[in-house]
């Protein structure tokens, strides 16, 4: 992944908001780097649920993470509120890559930014399937 720059809040239209937890903080007094990736995962899957793109019980198809990564610009601390900006930077036939940025409280410059790629697969065979219908429409709206 090439070096990213800290993006602006105005670069994103879709946001998910979550609170930091005391357990997220490490010995250095800031949110541990691995937690940032959980923010990405929680934001994307929360949006999938809200948009009706994810079924929790016996889904025929599921999105699997095939790549993720983050770059850090400033610290997140407890009790910050994290606003996760989400946009699609690539939509393939069976995969989608997101550009995700984390903003704390009222800050307009990202404290972290990353990429997150999902592949849609059949839940039994685990073979890629086409992103179509309502899924494609929702994802195209984020490009």
TAKA-V725495 format. One record per pair of residues at least 6 apart in sequence whose C-alpha atoms are under 6 Angstrom apart, sorted by the first residue. I is the first residue (numbers start at 1). J is the second residue. D is the distance in Angstrom with one decimal. If there is no record, write none. Layout:
i: (I I)
j: (J J)
d: (D D)
//
This chain:
i: (6 7 7 8 8 9 12 14 14 15 15 16 16 16 17 17 18 19 19 20 20 20 24 25 25 26 30 30 31 31 48 60 61 61 61 62 62 62 63 63 63 64 64 65 65 66 66 67 67 68 68 69 69 70 70 71 71 72 73 73 74 81 81 82 82 83 83 84 84 85 85 86 87 87 87 88 88 88 88 89 89 89 90 90 93 93 94 94 94 94 94 95 95 96 96 97 97 98 98 99 99 100 100 101 101 101 102 102 102 103 103 120 120 121 121 121)
j: (110 109 110 108 109 108 85 85 86 84 85 43 83 84 82 83 82 81 82 78 79 80 31 31 32 32 76 77 76 77 54 123 121 122 123 120 121 123 118 119 120 118 119 117 118 117 118 116 117 115 116 114 115 113 114 112 113 112 111 112 111 104 105 103 104 102 103 101 102 100 101 100 98 99 142 97 98 142 143 97 98 143 96 97 130 131 119 120 129 130 131 118 119 117 118 116 117 115 116 114 115 113 114 110 112 113 110 111 112 110 111 128 129 127 128 129)
d: (5.2 5.9 5.5 5.7 4.7 5.0 5.4 5.8 5.4 5.2 4.6 5.7 5.8 5.1 5.7 4.5 5.3 4.6 5.9 5.6 5.7 5.8 5.2 4.2 5.8 5.5 5.8 4.7 5.5 5.5 5.3 5.4 5.5 4.5 4.8 5.6 5.5 5.8 5.6 5.4 4.4 5.2 5.4 5.8 4.6 5.8 5.9 5.9 5.2 5.5 4.4 5.4 5.6 5.6 4.1 5.6 5.5 4.4 4.9 5.5 4.6 5.6 5.1 5.6 4.7 5.8 5.0 5.7 4.7 5.5 5.0 4.8 5.6 5.4 5.2 5.9 4.5 5.3 4.6 5.8 5.6 6.0 5.7 5.1 5.4 5.9 5.7 5.5 5.6 4.6 5.1 5.6 4.2 5.6 5.4 5.6 4.2 5.5 5.1 5.9 4.9 5.6 5.3 5.8 5.7 4.2 5.4 5.8 5.3 4.8 5.8 5.7 5.8 5.1 4.1 5.2)
//
